[in-house]
Amino acid sequence: MHELSLCDDLIRQVQSLADQHHAQNIGQVTVSLGALSGVEPVLLFQAFEILKVGTAASNARLMVNNVPVRIKCDDCGIEADADPNKLICPACKRLDTQLLSGSEFILSQVELFVAS
């Protein structure tokens, strides 16, 4: 379960942000997750719940924004959404495509609570 390792890095990153901004609590952590990232959302949520204990994120909620698989055809130049297991051009049916999105695992947003 590599989600545990990924989530450990994620928690460290949000804890570092909380420390930098003198935040006592983190309300929400949002990640962008592509279908080709190799990350299972259910396992990521489970790992987050385990690893957030004892950190500034202990009351935080994890949100996942799903990023669609998007390709660009090298032959006809069209950009289109694609199925994760079918990265062919929908217009000309060629296999010569570039992946534009869908493989990411990115920390998008962190909601910090700073005491005033």
N, CA, C and O atoms as CSV, one atom per row, in Angstrom:
chain,resi,resn,atom,element,x,y,z
A,1,MET,N,N,0.844,-1.178,0.000
A,1,MET,CA,C,0.000,0.000,0.000
A,1,MET,C,C,0.888,1.240,0.000
A,1,MET,O,O,1.271,1.733,1.061
A,2,HIS,N,N,1.213,1.740,-1.180
A,2,HIS,CA,C,2.065,2.915,-1.267
A,2,HIS,C,C,1.310,4.193,-0.893
A,2,HIS,O,O,1.925,5.246,-0.727
A,3,GLU,N,N,-0.008,4.108,-0.761
A,3,GLU,CA,C,-0.789,5.265,-0.329
A,3,GLU,C,C,-0.365,5.722,1.067
A,3,GLU,O,O,-0.417,6.914,1.369
A,4,LEU,N,N,0.052,4.788,1.914
A,4,LEU,CA,C,0.515,5.141,3.254
A,4,LEU,C,C,1.760,6.010,3.175
A,4,LEU,O,O,1.868,7.005,3.892
A,5,SER,N,N,2.682,5.650,2.326
A,5,SER,CA,C,3.904,6.433,2.141
A,5,SER,C,C,3.597,7.795,1.520
A,5,SER,O,O,4.140,8.811,1.954
A,6,LEU,N,N,2.733,7.820,0.509
A,6,LEU,CA,C,2.343,9.084,-0.116
A,6,LEU,C,C,1.643,9.999,0.886
A,6,LEU,O,O,1.889,11.204,0.920
A,7,CYS,N,N,0.784,9.419,1.683
A,7,CYS,CA,C,0.039,10.206,2.650
A,7,CYS,C,C,0.958,10.701,3.770
A,7,CYS,O,O,0.750,11.791,4.302
A,8,ASP,N,N,1.956,9.922,4.125
A,8,ASP,CA,C,2.937,10.365,5.113
A,8,ASP,C,C,3.642,11.622,4.599
A,8,ASP,O,O,3.815,12.585,5.346
A,9,ASP,N,N,4.042,11.614,3.349
A,9,ASP,CA,C,4.656,12.802,2.737
A,9,ASP,C,C,3.678,13.970,2.699
A,9,ASP,O,O,4.057,15.113,2.951
A,10,LEU,N,N,2.429,13.681,2.384
A,10,LEU,CA,C,1.400,14.719,2.329
A,10,LEU,C,C,1.210,15.365,3.703
A,10,LEU,O,O,1.160,16.591,3.811
A,11,ILE,N,N,1.105,14.553,4.740
A,11,ILE,CA,C,0.937,15.069,6.105
A,11,ILE,C,C,2.145,15.906,6.511
A,11,ILE,O,O,1.994,16.964,7.122
A,12,ARG,N,N,3.335,15.437,6.174
A,12,ARG,CA,C,4.541,16.219,6.490
A,12,ARG,C,C,4.516,17.578,5.786
A,12,ARG,O,O,4.896,18.593,6.369
A,13,GLN,N,N,4.068,17.586,4.541
A,13,GLN,CA,C,4.011,18.826,3.774
A,13,GLN,C,C,2.995,19.802,4.373
A,13,GLN,O,O,3.289,20.989,4.506
A,14,VAL,N,N,1.809,19.319,4.734
A,14,VAL,CA,C,0.803,20.229,5.295
A,14,VAL,C,C,1.194,20.667,6.707
A,14,VAL,O,O,0.885,21.788,7.111
A,15,GLN,N,N,1.866,19.800,7.456
A,15,GLN,CA,C,2.352,20.189,8.781
A,15,GLN,C,C,3.407,21.282,8.647
A,15,GLN,O,O,3.425,22.227,9.435
A,16,SER,N,N,4.274,21.159,7.666
A,16,SER,CA,C,5.289,22.180,7.411
A,16,SER,C,C,4.634,23.519,7.042
A,16,SER,O,O,5.081,24.571,7.500
A,17,LEU,N,N,3.588,23.485,6.223
A,17,LEU,CA,C,2.863,24.703,5.876
A,17,LEU,C,C,2.211,25.322,7.111
A,17,LEU,O,O,2.233,26.541,7.287
A,18,ALA,N,N,1.637,24.484,7.955
A,18,ALA,CA,C,1.026,24.981,9.187
A,18,ALA,C,C,2.079,25.637,10.073
A,18,ALA,O,O,1.836,26.697,10.650
A,19,ASP,N,N,3.239,25.014,10.181
A,19,ASP,CA,C,4.328,25.583,10.987
A,19,ASP,C,C,4.798,26.915,10.419
A,19,ASP,O,O,5.014,27.866,11.170
A,20,GLN,N,N,4.958,26.994,9.118
A,20,GLN,CA,C,5.419,28.222,8.459
A,20,GLN,C,C,4.469,29.391,8.696
A,20,GLN,O,O,4.903,30.537,8.813
A,21,HIS,N,N,3.176,29.100,8.766
A,21,HIS,CA,C,2.165,30.150,8.898
A,21,HIS,C,C,1.628,30.268,10.325
A,21,HIS,O,O,0.652,30.975,10.576
A,22,HIS,N,N,2.275,29.571,11.247
A,22,HIS,CA,C,1.899,29.599,12.668
A,22,HIS,C,C,0.433,29.221,12.871
A,22,HIS,O,O,-0.263,29.805,13.701
A,23,ALA,N,N,-0.016,28.248,12.108
A,23,ALA,CA,C,-1.395,27.765,12.211
A,23,ALA,C,C,-1.490,26.679,13.275
A,23,ALA,O,O,-0.624,25.811,13.377
A,24,GLN,N,N,-2.557,26.745,14.062
A,24,GLN,CA,C,-2.767,25.730,15.096
A,24,GLN,C,C,-3.492,24.507,14.541
A,24,GLN,O,O,-3.277,23.386,15.001
A,25,ASN,N,N,-4.341,24.731,13.559
A,25,ASN,CA,C,-5.146,23.639,13.003
A,25,ASN,C,C,-5.236,23.736,11.487
A,25,ASN,O,O,-5.099,24.802,10.887
A,26,ILE,N,N,-5.469,22.585,10.910
A,26,ILE,CA,C,-5.721,22.496,9.469
A,26,ILE,C,C,-7.149,21.999,9.314
A,26,ILE,O,O,-7.530,20.979,9.889
A,27,GLY,N,N,-7.940,22.736,8.527
A,27,GLY,CA,C,-9.341,22.369,8.359
A,27,GLY,C,C,-9.587,21.401,7.221
A,27,GLY,O,O,-10.361,20.452,7.352
A,28,GLN,N,N,-8.928,21.646,6.113
A,28,GLN,CA,C,-9.153,20.803,4.941
A,28,GLN,C,C,-7.891,20.721,4.107
A,28,GLN,O,O,-7.162,21.701,3.952
A,29,VAL,N,N,-7.648,19.543,3.577
A,29,VAL,CA,C,-6.529,19.304,2.672
A,29,VAL,C,C,-7.141,18.808,1.366
A,29,VAL,O,O,-7.880,17.823,1.349
A,30,THR,N,N,-6.826,19.498,0.281
A,30,THR,CA,C,-7.376,19.126,-1.028
A,30,THR,C,C,-6.243,18.689,-1.942
A,30,THR,O,O,-5.234,19.380,-2.080
A,31,VAL,N,N,-6.424,17.533,-2.564
A,31,VAL,CA,C,-5.443,17.040,-3.533
A,31,VAL,C,C,-6.129,16.847,-4.883
A,31,VAL,O,O,-7.324,16.564,-4.961
A,32,SER,N,N,-5.344,17.007,-5.934
A,32,SER,CA,C,-5.802,16.705,-7.292
A,32,SER,C,C,-5.230,15.346,-7.656
A,32,SER,O,O,-4.025,15.116,-7.547
A,33,LEU,N,N,-6.097,14.458,-8.084
A,33,LEU,CA,C,-5.699,13.068,-8.298
A,33,LEU,C,C,-6.163,12.589,-9.664
A,33,LEU,O,O,-7.358,12.582,-9.962
A,34,GLY,N,N,-5.204,12.191,-10.488
A,34,GLY,CA,C,-5.517,11.673,-11.812
A,34,GLY,C,C,-5.776,10.177,-11.785
A,34,GLY,O,O,-5.250,9.457,-10.936
A,35,ALA,N,N,-6.584,9.724,-12.713
A,35,ALA,CA,C,-6.937,8.303,-12.788
A,35,ALA,C,C,-5.726,7.420,-13.073
A,35,ALA,O,O,-5.733,6.232,-12.751
A,36,LEU,N,N,-4.682,8.000,-13.680
A,36,LEU,CA,C,-3.477,7.228,-13.997
A,36,LEU,C,C,-2.363,7.419,-12.966
A,36,LEU,O,O,-1.223,7.023,-13.208
A,37,SER,N,N,-2.681,8.019,-11.829
A,37,SER,CA,C,-1.670,8.281,-10.795
A,37,SER,C,C,-1.227,7.012,-10.080
A,37,SER,O,O,-0.144,6.971,-9.498
A,38,GLY,N,N,-2.046,5.997,-10.122
A,38,GLY,CA,C,-1.734,4.768,-9.398
A,38,GLY,C,C,-2.144,4.837,-7.929
A,38,GLY,O,O,-1.823,3.941,-7.149
A,39,VAL,N,N,-2.848,5.893,-7.558
A,39,VAL,CA,C,-3.283,6.074,-6.173
A,39,VAL,C,C,-4.754,5.685,-6.065
A,39,VAL,O,O,-5.595,6.163,-6.827
A,40,GLU,N,N,-5.048,4.817,-5.112
A,40,GLU,CA,C,-6.419,4.402,-4.848
A,40,GLU,C,C,-7.033,5.372,-3.842
A,40,GLU,O,O,-6.571,5.435,-2.703
A,41,PRO,N,N,-8.062,6.131,-4.229
A,41,PRO,CA,C,-8.650,7.109,-3.317
A,41,PRO,C,C,-9.096,6.532,-1.973
A,41,PRO,O,O,-8.880,7.158,-0.935
A,42,VAL,N,N,-9.705,5.369,-1.975
A,42,VAL,CA,C,-10.176,4.765,-0.719
A,42,VAL,C,C,-9.005,4.508,0.222
A,42,VAL,O,O,-9.099,4.782,1.419
A,43,LEU,N,N,-7.904,3.985,-0.311
A,43,LEU,CA,C,-6.728,3.718,0.515
A,43,LEU,C,C,-6.065,5.014,0.970
A,43,LEU,O,O,-5.505,5.076,2.065
A,44,LEU,N,N,-6.125,6.048,0.133
A,44,LEU,CA,C,-5.580,7.347,0.508
A,44,LEU,C,C,-6.361,7.937,1.681
A,44,LEU,O,O,-5.767,8.457,2.624
A,45,PHE,N,N,-7.695,7.856,1.623
A,45,PHE,CA,C,-8.528,8.347,2.720
A,45,PHE,C,C,-8.221,7.584,4.013
A,45,PHE,O,O,-8.126,8.189,5.080
A,46,GLN,N,N,-8.067,6.277,3.922
A,46,GLN,CA,C,-7.759,5.470,5.106
A,46,GLN,C,C,-6.406,5.854,5.690
A,46,GLN,O,O,-6.271,6.001,6.905
A,47,ALA,N,N,-5.414,6.014,4.836
A,47,ALA,CA,C,-4.074,6.391,5.295
A,47,ALA,C,C,-4.096,7.772,5.938
A,47,ALA,O,O,-3.425,7.996,6.946
A,48,PHE,N,N,-4.860,8.696,5.368
A,48,PHE,CA,C,-4.957,10.048,5.912
A,48,PHE,C,C,-5.530,10.012,7.326
A,48,PHE,O,O,-5.024,10.686,8.222
A,49,GLU,N,N,-6.569,9.238,7.520
A,49,GLU,CA,C,-7.198,9.129,8.842
A,49,GLU,C,C,-6.229,8.566,9.881
A,49,GLU,O,O,-6.260,8.972,11.043
A,50,ILE,N,N,-5.388,7.654,9.478
A,50,ILE,CA,C,-4.410,7.048,10.394
A,50,ILE,C,C,-3.279,8.021,10.710
A,50,ILE,O,O,-2.901,8.189,11.869
A,51,LEU,N,N,-2.745,8.657,9.676
A,51,LEU,CA,C,-1.530,9.456,9.837
A,51,LEU,C,C,-1.750,10.880,10.340
A,51,LEU,O,O,-0.797,11.525,10.777
A,52,LYS,N,N,-2.965,11.378,10.290
A,52,LYS,CA,C,-3.214,12.745,10.739
A,52,LYS,C,C,-3.251,12.869,12.256
A,52,LYS,O,O,-3.132,13.973,12.789
A,53,VAL,N,N,-3.411,11.765,12.950
A,53,VAL,CA,C,-3.501,11.769,14.415
A,53,VAL,C,C,-2.234,12.367,15.023
A,53,VAL,O,O,-1.119,11.977,14.680
A,54,GLY,N,N,-2.431,13.322,15.933
A,54,GLY,CA,C,-1.302,13.935,16.623
A,54,GLY,C,C,-0.617,15.042,15.846
A,54,GLY,O,O,0.439,15.523,16.257
A,55,THR,N,N,-1.206,15.460,14.717
A,55,THR,CA,C,-0.631,16.539,13.916
A,55,THR,C,C,-1.611,17.706,13.901
A,55,THR,O,O,-2.718,17.602,14.430
A,56,ALA,N,N,-1.203,18.812,13.294
A,56,ALA,CA,C,-2.107,19.956,13.133
A,56,ALA,C,C,-3.302,19.585,12.254
A,56,ALA,O,O,-4.310,20.291,12.243
A,57,ALA,N,N,-3.189,18.485,11.524
A,57,ALA,CA,C,-4.267,18.020,10.647
A,57,ALA,C,C,-5.192,17.014,11.328
A,57,ALA,O,O,-5.993,16.360,10.661
A,58,SER,N,N,-5.086,16.886,12.650
A,58,SER,CA,C,-5.851,15.846,13.337
A,58,SER,C,C,-7.368,15.976,13.157
A,58,SER,O,O,-8.085,14.979,13.238
A,59,ASN,N,N,-7.856,17.182,12.915
A,59,ASN,CA,C,-9.291,17.386,12.666
A,59,ASN,C,C,-9.584,17.695,11.199
A,59,ASN,O,O,-10.712,18.042,10.849
A,60,ALA,N,N,-8.591,17.571,10.360
A,60,ALA,CA,C,-8.730,17.942,8.952
A,60,ALA,C,C,-9.535,16.918,8.164
A,60,ALA,O,O,-9.630,15.743,8.518
A,61,ARG,N,N,-10.104,17.420,7.088
A,61,ARG,CA,C,-10.844,16.584,6.155
A,61,ARG,C,C,-10.067,16.548,4.844
A,61,ARG,O,O,-9.597,17.579,4.364
A,62,LEU,N,N,-9.936,15.375,4.280
A,62,LEU,CA,C,-9.263,15.212,2.993
A,62,LEU,C,C,-10.302,15.283,1.877
A,62,LEU,O,O,-11.318,14.587,1.909
A,63,MET,N,N,-10.029,16.133,0.894
A,63,MET,CA,C,-10.884,16.245,-0.285
A,63,MET,C,C,-10.050,15.864,-1.504
A,63,MET,O,O,-8.878,16.225,-1.608
A,64,VAL,N,N,-10.667,15.137,-2.416
A,64,VAL,CA,C,-9.978,14.719,-3.636
A,64,VAL,C,C,-10.711,15.280,-4.845
A,64,VAL,O,O,-11.901,15.031,-5.035
A,65,ASN,N,N,-9.986,16.041,-5.660
A,65,ASN,CA,C,-10.504,16.508,-6.952
A,65,ASN,C,C,-9.985,15.549,-8.012
A,65,ASN,O,O,-8.776,15.433,-8.214
A,66,ASN,N,N,-10.887,14.872,-8.680
A,66,ASN,CA,C,-10.493,13.928,-9.723
A,66,ASN,C,C,-10.132,14.686,-11.001
A,66,ASN,O,O,-10.895,15.522,-11.485
A,67,VAL,N,N,-8.960,14.374,-11.527
A,67,VAL,CA,C,-8.472,15.016,-12.751
A,67,VAL,C,C,-8.673,14.039,-13.915
A,67,VAL,O,O,-8.205,12.902,-13.857
A,68,PRO,N,N,-9.362,14.478,-14.964
A,68,PRO,CA,C,-9.615,13.567,-16.080
A,68,PRO,C,C,-8.345,13.274,-16.884
A,68,PRO,O,O,-7.404,14.067,-16.917
A,69,VAL,N,N,-8.356,12.129,-17.515
A,69,VAL,CA,C,-7.276,11.783,-18.437
A,69,VAL,C,C,-7.524,12.569,-19.711
A,69,VAL,O,O,-8.595,12.487,-20.312
A,70,ARG,N,N,-6.521,13.330,-20.111
A,70,ARG,CA,C,-6.642,14.173,-21.307
A,70,ARG,C,C,-5.406,13.945,-22.170
A,70,ARG,O,O,-4.285,13.887,-21.666
A,71,ILE,N,N,-5.622,13.817,-23.467
A,71,ILE,CA,C,-4.531,13.541,-24.402
A,71,ILE,C,C,-4.516,14.562,-25.530
A,71,ILE,O,O,-5.492,15.271,-25.771
A,72,LYS,N,N,-3.374,14.614,-26.215
A,72,LYS,CA,C,-3.240,15.406,-27.449
A,72,LYS,C,C,-2.681,14.475,-28.517
A,72,LYS,O,O,-1.690,13.780,-28.292
A,73,CYS,N,N,-3.312,14.470,-29.658
A,73,CYS,CA,C,-2.878,13.614,-30.759
A,73,CYS,C,C,-1.705,14.267,-31.490
A,73,CYS,O,O,-1.775,15.435,-31.872
A,74,ASP,N,N,-0.635,13.508,-31.679
A,74,ASP,CA,C,0.535,13.999,-32.401
A,74,ASP,C,C,0.268,14.113,-33.901
A,74,ASP,O,O,0.951,14.858,-34.604
A,75,ASP,N,N,-0.719,13.377,-34.384
A,75,ASP,CA,C,-1.001,13.390,-35.823
A,75,ASP,C,C,-1.969,14.499,-36.229
A,75,ASP,O,O,-1.655,15.305,-37.105
A,76,CYS,N,N,-3.139,14.546,-35.601
A,76,CYS,CA,C,-4.143,15.536,-36.023
A,76,CYS,C,C,-4.227,16.741,-35.092
A,76,CYS,O,O,-4.892,17.724,-35.420
A,77,GLY,N,N,-3.566,16.683,-33.939
A,77,GLY,CA,C,-3.490,17.826,-33.040
A,77,GLY,C,C,-4.671,18.024,-32.110
A,77,GLY,O,O,-4.675,18.962,-31.313
A,78,ILE,N,N,-5.665,17.167,-32.193
A,78,ILE,CA,C,-6.839,17.325,-31.338
A,78,ILE,C,C,-6.485,17.041,-29.873
A,78,ILE,O,O,-5.663,16.172,-29.583
A,79,GLU,N,N,-7.110,17.776,-28.965
A,79,GLU,CA,C,-7.014,17.511,-27.536
A,79,GLU,C,C,-8.366,16.983,-27.093
A,79,GLU,O,O,-9.407,17.531,-27.457
A,80,ALA,N,N,-8.347,15.901,-26.294
A,80,ALA,CA,C,-9.612,15.288,-25.890
A,80,ALA,C,C,-9.441,14.498,-24.604
A,80,ALA,O,O,-8.334,14.103,-24.236
A,81,ASP,N,N,-10.566,14.277,-23.928
A,81,ASP,CA,C,-10.574,13.378,-22.788
A,81,ASP,C,C,-10.452,11.957,-23.322
A,81,ASP,O,O,-10.860,11.659,-24.445
A,82,ALA,N,N,-9.882,11.090,-22.493
A,82,ALA,CA,C,-9.693,9.700,-22.915
A,82,ALA,C,C,-9.954,8.775,-21.744
A,82,ALA,O,O,-9.874,9.181,-20.584
A,83,ASP,N,N,-10.264,7.541,-22.056
A,83,ASP,CA,C,-10.382,6.527,-21.018
A,83,ASP,C,C,-8.976,6.173,-20.552
A,83,ASP,O,O,-8.046,6.142,-21.358
A,84,PRO,N,N,-8.809,5.905,-19.251
A,84,PRO,CA,C,-7.476,5.581,-18.730
A,84,PRO,C,C,-6.800,4.399,-19.430
A,84,PRO,O,O,-5.573,4.348,-19.504
A,85,ASN,N,N,-7.578,3.461,-19.936
A,85,ASN,CA,C,-6.991,2.285,-20.583
A,85,ASN,C,C,-7.099,2.328,-22.109
A,85,ASN,O,O,-6.925,1.311,-22.780
A,86,LYS,N,N,-7.391,3.534,-22.656
A,86,LYS,CA,C,-7.559,3.664,-24.103
A,86,LYS,C,C,-7.105,5.061,-24.525
A,86,LYS,O,O,-7.926,5.949,-24.755
A,87,LEU,N,N,-5.794,5.241,-24.622
A,87,LEU,CA,C,-5.230,6.556,-24.903
A,87,LEU,C,C,-5.042,6.798,-26.396
A,87,LEU,O,O,-3.994,7.272,-26.833
A,88,ILE,N,N,-6.076,6.464,-27.172
A,88,ILE,CA,C,-6.014,6.688,-28.615
A,88,ILE,C,C,-6.824,7.934,-28.977
A,88,ILE,O,O,-7.739,8.323,-28.250
A,89,CYS,N,N,-6.485,8.539,-30.079
A,89,CYS,CA,C,-7.177,9.738,-30.535
A,89,CYS,C,C,-8.612,9.381,-30.920
A,89,CYS,O,O,-8.830,8.462,-31.709
A,90,PRO,N,N,-9.588,10.098,-30.370
A,90,PRO,CA,C,-10.977,9.797,-30.720
A,90,PRO,C,C,-11.337,10.237,-32.148
A,90,PRO,O,O,-12.317,9.751,-32.714
A,91,ALA,N,N,-10.558,11.145,-32.726
A,91,ALA,CA,C,-10.860,11.643,-34.070
A,91,ALA,C,C,-10.263,10.752,-35.152
A,91,ALA,O,O,-10.982,10.273,-36.029
A,92,CYS,N,N,-8.936,10.525,-35.094
A,92,CYS,CA,C,-8.282,9.780,-36.171
A,92,CYS,C,C,-7.895,8.350,-35.780
A,92,CYS,O,O,-7.385,7.586,-36.600
A,93,LYS,N,N,-8.145,8.004,-34.518
A,93,LYS,CA,C,-7.913,6.642,-33.996
A,93,LYS,C,C,-6.438,6.232,-33.972
A,93,LYS,O,O,-6.123,5.043,-33.932
A,94,ARG,N,N,-5.546,7.208,-33.996
A,94,ARG,CA,C,-4.101,6.920,-33.950
A,94,ARG,C,C,-3.661,6.752,-32.498
A,94,ARG,O,O,-4.289,7.265,-31.572
A,95,LEU,N,N,-2.560,6.014,-32.332
A,95,LEU,CA,C,-2.011,5.769,-30.996
A,95,LEU,C,C,-0.952,6.785,-30.580
A,95,LEU,O,O,-0.515,6.796,-29.429
A,96,ASP,N,N,-0.540,7.636,-31.517
A,96,ASP,CA,C,0.513,8.612,-31.234
A,96,ASP,C,C,-0.063,9.802,-30.482
A,96,ASP,O,O,-0.378,10.832,-31.078
A,97,THR,N,N,-0.197,9.655,-29.172
A,97,THR,CA,C,-0.770,10.713,-28.341
A,97,THR,C,C,0.165,11.050,-27.193
A,97,THR,O,O,1.002,10.245,-26.785
A,98,GLN,N,N,-0.005,12.274,-26.681
A,98,GLN,CA,C,0.723,12.726,-25.496
A,98,GLN,C,C,-0.286,12.860,-24.358
A,98,GLN,O,O,-1.410,13.318,-24.558
A,99,LEU,N,N,0.128,12.460,-23.183
A,99,LEU,CA,C,-0.715,12.604,-22.005
A,99,LEU,C,C,-0.599,14.036,-21.496
A,99,LEU,O,O,0.495,14.491,-21.161
A,100,LEU,N,N,-1.728,14.752,-21.436
A,100,LEU,CA,C,-1.737,16.134,-20.956
A,100,LEU,C,C,-2.082,16.204,-19.466
A,100,LEU,O,O,-1.549,17.043,-18.740
A,101,SER,N,N,-2.963,15.330,-19.022
A,101,SER,CA,C,-3.334,15.289,-17.612
A,101,SER,C,C,-3.906,13.917,-17.283
A,101,SER,O,O,-4.303,13.149,-18.160
A,102,GLY,N,N,-3.930,13.641,-15.979
A,102,GLY,CA,C,-4.516,12.375,-15.536
A,102,GLY,C,C,-3.569,11.510,-14.750
A,102,GLY,O,O,-3.968,10.465,-14.237
A,103,SER,N,N,-2.298,11.928,-14.640
A,103,SER,CA,C,-1.337,11.123,-13.868
A,103,SER,C,C,-0.889,11.827,-12.588
A,103,SER,O,O,-0.005,11.334,-11.886
A,104,GLU,N,N,-1.496,12.982,-12.278
A,104,GLU,CA,C,-1.017,13.791,-11.174
A,104,GLU,C,C,-1.530,13.348,-9.802
A,104,GLU,O,O,-2.599,12.755,-9.662
A,105,PHE,N,N,-0.719,13.665,-8.815
A,105,PHE,CA,C,-1.090,13.599,-7.398
A,105,PHE,C,C,-0.487,14.868,-6.798
A,105,PHE,O,O,0.697,14.905,-6.464
A,106,ILE,N,N,-1.314,15.906,-6.666
A,106,ILE,CA,C,-0.823,17.237,-6.318
A,106,ILE,C,C,-1.582,17.783,-5.114
A,106,ILE,O,O,-2.809,17.703,-5.051
A,107,LEU,N,N,-0.846,18.334,-4.170
A,107,LEU,CA,C,-1.466,19.077,-3.078
A,107,LEU,C,C,-1.970,20.388,-3.668
A,107,LEU,O,O,-1.172,21.224,-4.091
A,108,SER,N,N,-3.278,20.574,-3.701
A,108,SER,CA,C,-3.889,21.730,-4.347
A,108,SER,C,C,-4.184,22.875,-3.394
A,108,SER,O,O,-3.998,24.045,-3.729
A,109,GLN,N,N,-4.651,22.519,-2.192
A,109,GLN,CA,C,-5.107,23.557,-1.272
A,109,GLN,C,C,-5.056,23.037,0.152
A,109,GLN,O,O,-5.313,21.862,0.417
A,110,VAL,N,N,-4.714,23.947,1.071
A,110,VAL,CA,C,-4.710,23.627,2.496
A,110,VAL,C,C,-5.416,24.770,3.222
A,110,VAL,O,O,-5.070,25.940,3.054
A,111,GLU,N,N,-6.392,24.415,4.014
A,111,GLU,CA,C,-7.106,25.407,4.816
A,111,GLU,C,C,-6.470,25.456,6.204
A,111,GLU,O,O,-6.521,24.483,6.956
A,112,LEU,N,N,-5.871,26.601,6.531
A,112,LEU,CA,C,-5.158,26.776,7.798
A,112,LEU,C,C,-5.959,27.680,8.728
A,112,LEU,O,O,-6.573,28.652,8.288
A,113,PHE,N,N,-5.947,27.352,10.011
A,113,PHE,CA,C,-6.571,28.187,11.030
A,113,PHE,C,C,-5.493,28.760,11.919
A,113,PHE,O,O,-4.794,28.033,12.625
A,114,VAL,N,N,-5.366,30.093,11.876
A,114,VAL,CA,C,-4.353,30.800,12.640
A,114,VAL,C,C,-5.067,31.574,13.760
A,114,VAL,O,O,-6.051,32.272,13.517
A,115,ALA,N,N,-4.552,31.436,14.985
A,115,ALA,CA,C,-5.151,32.172,16.119
A,115,ALA,C,C,-4.821,33.654,15.973
A,115,ALA,O,O,-3.714,34.022,15.581
A,116,SER,N,N,-5.786,34.485,16.290
A,116,SER,CA,C,-5.552,35.930,16.171
A,116,SER,C,C,-5.258,36.570,17.521
A,116,SER,O,O,-5.038,37.778,17.597
